[in-house]
Amino acid sequence: MVNAAPITALKQDLAAEAARLGFAACAIAPAAEDPLRAARLEQWLDAGMHGQMQWMADRLHHRRSPQALWDEARSVVALGMSYAPAADPLALADQADRARISVYAQGRDYHDVVKKALKALARWLVDQAARRGLGDVGVKVFVDTAPVMEKPLGQAAGLGWQGKHTNLVSRDHGSWLFLGAIYTTLAFPPDAPGRDRCGSCDACQRACPTQAFPAPYRLDARRCISYLTIEHKGPVPEDFRAALGNRIYGCDDCLAVCPWNKFADSARRMQAFLPRAELAAPRLADLLVLDDAGFRALFSGSPIKRIGRDRFVRNCLYAAGNSGDAALVPRVRALLDDPDEAVADAARWALARLT
C-alpha cells in the first residue's frame, strides 16, 4: 500500500512547481468516469450541436473519461494558464475599418506555450516521484488537440465551474484561462470540485450576437461565432453573416461580459500571450490582400495559422460587407474570382452589401 504522506507532500510541491512554470491554477481530479458528464456529452452530440466537428463524435468513447483514453490513469492534474486581457476585448466593436481577433489568438499559439510548460511539469513529476520512492510514474500531457474534456475536468478538480456560456469560470481568473491536463498513474488525493456561482446572472446569454445558447449551460456550436469563423468549412450560412460584425477569428462577447472577470489580474498573464501590435487592431484593408505566403508570414507562431488563408480571407470579406466602408470595394472586387469558392461567394456577398 502506498504511503499517503509522500504523495500529499508531492501534491503540494507540484502546485508550487506549476506556478513557477507559469500556471495560474493547479488542482487534482479523479480519472474515473463521471456518468452524468458522459451522458451530457452524448446528448449534445445526439442533438447535432457539434456541427462539422465530427472528430468529437468519432472519439466519443475516449472523451467519456480519462481512463477510457488511458486505462492506467489514476489522477488528472488540471492546470490553467491566464491570458487575462489588459484592455476591453469589446473595444473594437464599433470600429468598422478594424478587424476583431479573439483575445486568446492575439499572442503566441497557446498550444505551443501550454504544452511546453505541461511537458516540463510532467518531467518534474516523474523525477520527483522517483526521488521520493514512489516508483516509476506514467504521465501523458494534453492541451486541446486530444479527446480530453478539459472544461469538465477543470470543474471536477476545482479550478472553477462551467458557466452558463459553457466555458470554465474561475473565482480568481474569470473566464480567461487556457486549460491543460496531465494524466498520471499516481493516485493523488483529489481536490473538491468547483461549485457553480453563476446564480441568476445571464449576462453571457444576452451578449451572444447569434443566440447560440438554446438554454443556460448549453451551446449550439452551429450558431457560435467562434465555431463559424474557425471550425466551419465552406460558406457561412447567410443568416449569420451580418451578426459576425467585424469578428474575423473567434468571439469574446460571452466571456468578456462575465462579472467574475473583475477579479482577473492581467499581470498574471503569461508574457507569451501579450497581444502582437499587428493583431490587436488590424485594418481590414490590409488583411483582404493577403495571399497564402503573406498569410503564413503574418501568422507564423499564431493559432490563426491553423485555419489557412482561404477561411481567414472569407471571414475578412464578411467583415468588409458589414463595414459599410465603400473604400474597401476595390479590394473586395479583386476577390470575386478567387480560386476558393467560399472566398468568391463571400466577396459577392460583401460587394452586394457595400454597393
C-alpha positions in Angstrom: 0.0 0.0 0.0 1.3 3.4 -1.0 2.2 5.7 1.9 -0.1 8.8 1.6 2.4 11.2 3.3 4.9 11.5 0.4 2.1 11.7 -2.2 0.4 14.6 -0.2 3.7 16.4 0.1 4.4 15.8 -3.7 1.0 17.3 -4.5 1.8 20.5 -2.6 5.2 20.8 -4.3 3.5 20.1 -7.6 1.3 23.1 -7.3 4.4 25.3 -6.4 6.3 24.0 -9.5 3.3 24.6 -11.7 3.1 28.2 -10.5 6.9 28.6 -11.2 6.3 27.4 -14.8 3.6 30.0 -15.4 0.3 28.2 -14.5 -2.1 30.3 -12.5 -4.2 27.3 -11.3 -3.4 23.7 -10.5 -5.7 21.0 -8.9 -6.4 17.3 -9.0 -9.4 15.5 -10.4 -10.2 11.7 -10.3 -9.5 9.8 -13.6 -12.6 7.7 -13.3 -15.7 8.2 -15.4 -18.4 10.6 -14.3 -21.7 9.1 -15.7 -23.5 12.4 -15.7 -20.7 14.2 -17.6 -20.6 11.4 -20.2 -24.4 11.5 -20.6 -24.5 15.2 -21.2 -21.8 14.9 -23.9 -23.8 12.2 -25.6 -27.0 14.3 -25.5 -25.1 17.2 -27.0 -23.7 15.1 -29.9 -27.1 13.4 -30.5 -28.6 16.8 -31.0 -26.0 17.6 -33.7 -24.8 20.7 -31.8 -21.2 19.9 -32.7 -21.8 20.9 -36.3 -18.9 19.9 -38.6 -16.7 18.9 -35.7 -17.1 15.2 -36.5 -13.9 14.2 -34.5 -15.9 14.9 -31.3 -18.4 12.1 -32.2 -15.7 9.8 -33.7 -13.8 9.6 -30.4 -16.8 9.8 -28.1 -15.7 6.7 -26.2 -12.3 8.3 -25.3 -14.0 11.5 -24.2 -16.1 9.8 -21.7 -13.4 9.7 -19.1 -9.6 9.9 -18.7 -9.4 6.1 -18.1 -11.3 5.5 -21.4 -8.4 7.2 -23.1 -5.7 5.6 -20.9 -6.8 2.9 -18.6 -3.7 3.3 -16.4 -4.6 6.8 -15.4 -5.5 7.3 -11.7 -5.4 11.1 -11.4 -5.7 14.2 -13.6 -3.6 17.2 -12.9 -5.8 20.0 -14.2 -4.0 23.2 -15.0 -4.9 26.7 -16.1 -2.7 29.4 -17.6 -4.1 33.0 -17.6 -4.5 35.1 -20.7 -6.5 37.9 -18.9 -6.5 41.0 -21.2 -5.5 44.4 -20.0 -7.8 46.1 -22.5 -11.5 45.8 -23.1 -12.0 42.9 -25.6 -15.1 44.6 -26.9 -13.4 48.0 -27.6 -13.3 47.5 -31.4 -16.9 46.6 -31.8 -17.8 50.0 -33.4 -14.6 50.4 -35.4 -15.8 49.0 -38.7 -12.5 49.5 -40.5 -10.8 47.3 -38.0 -11.0 43.5 -37.6 -11.6 41.9 -34.2 -9.5 38.9 -33.3 -10.3 36.9 -30.1 -8.0 37.8 -27.2 -6.6 34.3 -27.0 -5.3 34.5 -30.5 -3.5 37.9 -30.4 -0.3 36.5 -29.0 1.7 33.3 -29.4 0.0 30.0 -30.1 -1.3 28.7 -26.7 -0.9 25.1 -27.9 2.9 25.6 -28.0 3.2 27.6 -24.9 0.9 25.5 -22.7 2.3 22.2 -24.0 5.9 23.2 -23.3 5.0 24.0 -19.7 3.0 20.8 -19.3 5.9 18.7 -20.5 8.3 20.4 -18.2 5.9 19.8 -15.2 5.4 16.2 -16.2 9.1 15.6 -16.3 9.5 17.2 -12.9 6.7 15.0 -11.6 8.3 11.8 -12.9 11.7 12.8 -11.4 10.3 13.8 -8.1 8.2 10.6 -7.7 11.3 8.5 -8.3 13.4 10.6 -5.8 10.7 10.2 -3.2 10.4 6.4 -3.5 7.0 6.4 -5.3 8.3 4.3 -8.1 8.1 4.6 -11.9 5.3 7.0 -12.7 3.5 7.2 -16.0 2.3 10.6 -17.4 0.6 11.9 -20.5 0.1 15.6 -21.3 -2.8 17.1 -23.3 -3.8 20.6 -24.5 -6.9 21.0 -26.7 -5.9 18.6 -29.5 -6.8 15.3 -27.9 -10.1 13.7 -26.9 -10.0 15.3 -23.5 -12.8 17.2 -21.8 -10.7 19.9 -20.3 -13.5 22.1 -19.0 -15.5 19.4 -17.1 -12.2 18.1 -15.7 -11.3 21.6 -14.6 -14.5 21.8 -12.7 -14.1 18.3 -11.3 -10.7 19.4 -10.0 -12.0 22.7 -8.5 -10.3 25.2 -10.9 -13.7 26.7 -11.3 -17.1 25.8 -12.8 -18.6 25.6 -16.2 -20.6 28.8 -16.5 -23.8 29.4 -18.4 -21.6 30.1 -21.5 -20.2 26.5 -21.0 -16.6 27.8 -20.6 -14.7 27.4 -17.3 -15.1 30.4 -14.9 -12.7 30.9 -12.1 -13.2 33.0 -9.0 -9.7 34.3 -9.3 -9.2 34.5 -13.1 -12.7 34.9 -14.5 -13.2 33.4 -18.0 -9.6 33.8 -19.1 -7.8 30.5 -18.6 -6.1 28.2 -21.1 -6.6 24.7 -19.9 -4.3 21.7 -20.0 -4.1 18.3 -18.3 -1.6 15.8 -17.2 -2.9 12.2 -16.8 -0.8 10.2 -14.3 -0.7 6.8 -12.8 -0.2 8.4 -9.4 -3.3 8.2 -7.2 -3.2 11.8 -5.8 -5.9 12.8 -3.3 -8.4 14.8 -5.4 -9.5 18.3 -4.7 -13.1 19.4 -4.1 -15.0 20.1 -7.3 -15.9 23.6 -8.3 -19.2 25.0 -7.2 -21.5 26.8 -9.7 -21.5 30.5 -8.8 -23.4 31.9 -11.8 -26.5 32.4 -9.7 -29.3 34.4 -11.6 -26.8 36.2 -13.9 -27.5 35.7 -17.6 -25.1 38.4 -19.0 -23.3 35.9 -21.2 -26.6 34.6 -22.7 -27.8 38.1 -23.5 -24.4 39.1 -25.0 -24.4 36.4 -27.7 -24.9 38.0 -31.1 -26.3 34.8 -32.7 -28.3 33.4 -29.8 -26.0 30.4 -29.7 -27.3 29.3 -26.3 -30.7 27.5 -26.5 -30.5 27.2 -22.7 -28.1 28.1 -20.0 -25.1 25.8 -19.9 -25.9 24.6 -23.4 -24.1 25.8 -26.5 -25.2 25.2 -30.1 -21.8 25.4 -31.9 -23.6 25.7 -35.2 -24.7 29.2 -34.2 -21.5 30.2 -32.3 -19.2 32.8 -34.0 -16.1 31.1 -32.7 -17.2 27.9 -34.4 -18.3 29.7 -37.6 -15.1 31.7 -38.1 -12.7 28.9 -37.1 -14.2 25.4 -37.5 -16.9 25.8 -40.1 -15.7 24.9 -43.7 -17.2 26.5 -46.7 -19.6 29.5 -46.8 -21.0 30.6 -43.5 -24.9 30.4 -43.6 -26.2 33.8 -44.7 -28.4 34.1 -41.6 -25.3 34.6 -39.5 -23.1 36.8 -41.7 -24.4 40.2 -40.6 -24.1 39.1 -36.9 -20.4 38.4 -37.4 -19.8 42.2 -37.5 -16.1 42.7 -37.7 -15.2 39.5 -35.9 -12.8 37.6 -38.2 -11.4 35.0 -35.7 -13.3 33.8 -32.7 -15.6 35.9 -30.4 -15.1 37.1 -26.9 -18.5 38.6 -26.2 -19.9 35.9 -23.8 -16.6 35.7 -22.0 -16.0 39.5 -21.8 -19.2 40.3 -20.0 -18.8 37.8 -17.2 -18.9 39.6 -13.8 -16.2 37.3 -12.4 -13.7 38.9 -14.7 -13.3 41.8 -12.3 -11.1 39.5 -10.2 -8.8 38.6 -13.1 -5.4 40.2 -12.9 -3.7 40.7 -16.3 -0.4 40.9 -14.5 -0.7 37.1 -14.0 -1.0 36.5 -17.7 1.9 34.7 -19.4 4.1 37.2 -21.3 3.8 35.0 -24.4 0.1 35.9 -24.6 0.7 39.6 -24.8 -1.0 40.9 -28.0 1.1 41.4 -31.0 0.8 45.0 -32.2 -0.3 44.0 -35.7 -3.0 41.7 -34.4 -4.5 43.9 -31.7 -6.4 46.2 -34.1 -5.6 45.2 -37.7 -7.0 47.1 -40.6 -9.4 45.1 -42.8 -7.9 46.7 -45.9 -4.6 45.2 -45.1 -6.0 41.7 -44.4 -8.1 41.5 -47.6 -4.9 41.5 -49.8 -3.2 38.5 -48.1 -2.2 35.7 -50.4 -1.1 32.3 -48.9 2.5 33.4 -48.4 1.5 36.6 -46.8 -0.9 34.9 -44.5 1.7 32.4 -43.4 4.2 35.1 -42.8 1.8 37.3 -40.8 0.5 34.5 -38.6 3.7 32.5 -38.0 3.6 31.3 -34.4 -0.1 32.2 -34.1 -3.1 29.8 -33.6 -4.7 31.7 -36.5 -2.4 29.9 -39.0 -4.4 26.7 -38.4 -7.4 27.9 -40.4 -5.5 28.7 -43.5 -5.6 31.7 -45.8 -8.9 30.9 -47.6 -11.0 30.6 -44.5 -9.4 33.7 -43.0 -10.0 35.9 -46.0 -13.5 34.5 -46.2 -14.1 35.9 -42.7 -12.5 39.2 -43.6 -14.9 39.6 -46.5 -17.9 39.1 -44.3 -16.4 41.9 -42.0 -15.9 44.1 -45.1 -19.5 43.5 -46.1 -20.6 44.6 -42.6 -18.3 47.6 -42.5 -20.3 50.0 -44.8 -16.9 51.2 -46.0 -17.0 51.9 -49.7 -13.3 52.3 -49.8 -13.0 48.5 -49.5 -14.9 47.9 -52.7 -11.8 47.6 -54.9 -10.2 45.0 -52.6 -13.5 43.1 -52.4 -13.9 43.1 -56.2 -10.4 41.7 -56.6 -11.5 38.6 -54.8 -14.6 37.9 -56.9 -12.7 35.3 -58.9 -10.7 33.8 -56.1 -10.0 30.1 -56.7 -11.6 29.2 -53.4 -15.4 29.2 -53.9 -16.1 30.2 -50.3 -13.9 33.3 -50.7 -15.5 34.2 -54.0 -19.0 33.7 -52.5 -18.1 35.9 -49.6 -16.8 38.5 -52.0 -20.1 38.5 -53.9 -22.0 38.9 -50.7 -19.7 41.7 -49.4 -19.9 43.6 -52.7 -23.7 43.4 -52.7 -23.7 44.9 -49.2 -21.3 47.7 -50.0 -22.9 48.8 -53.3 
